[in-house]
Structure formats: structure tokens, C-alpha cells
């Protein structure tokens, strides 16, 4: 079995409404996202992807479209934010992303994994998705 990892970076702000610590306030992160897939290389002479599990370019396109482009330089808010706050924020900022959950690293990883899995070729499995929120805070989702 072969494991391939592609690394992505994006900037985003969020707030954890109802949380009992500092992260209840609006704050930002320089996120590092690592996506690892597994599979066996294609054995199809004549196929331009012969010998590859997945073309890194194709994996990059999937993750950029499903995650990075949607969240880079955005303000991420969960579904528990007061509606008046959401309305005012959307009027004043271009890229406000409402998610149907509290935007914790764990919830975001589960969401990212589902988005990415749906787009992978049939012979490629998503193995793990890792999100580094700060220099020393990392969460990982694994397909176990």
C-alpha cells in the first residue's frame, strides 16, 4: 500500500460561541492542512496516470476546491452565532462562511474529510486529514 500526503495552507478567523475560554473571542490562525490518501498505483500501460496512486495535481485541485478556496481569508462562524451578529458581519465583510456546526478543529476535520472523500477516484481512499491550528496544536482525523 502507498500513502501520499499533500500539504496546504490557509488563513482564517473564527470564534467559538459559548466556549468557556479565550477562543470564544474572534481570533485567527495560519492553518496547515495535511491530506493523506492511500492506494495502489495504477497498472494501466498507456494511461497517463500509470504508476500513480493519484496525481498530486489532481489531489491539490480537489482539496483547494473543497476546502482551501472556500475558507482562505474568511471569517468562519458556526450555526450557534446570534442571527443579528451574522447579519452585521456579512454586511461588513466579504467572506463570512457559516458552517452547520461549532467551528472547532475536530468538527472542521470531519467536514473536510467528507468533502474530500466524495471527490476521490474510486481506487483511492482517504487515510487521514490533519489540521494544525497553532504552532503546537494539531488535530487528526483518520479513516479507521
Secondary structure, DSSP 8 states (H G I E B T S, - for coil): -EEEEEEEEEEEEE--TT-SSGGGS-EEEEEEEEEEEEE-----TT-TTTT-SS-HHHHHHHHIIIIIHHHTTEEEE-TTS-HHHHHHHHHH-S-EEE-SS---HHHHHHHHHHHHHHHS-TT-EEEEEEEEEETTEEEEEE--
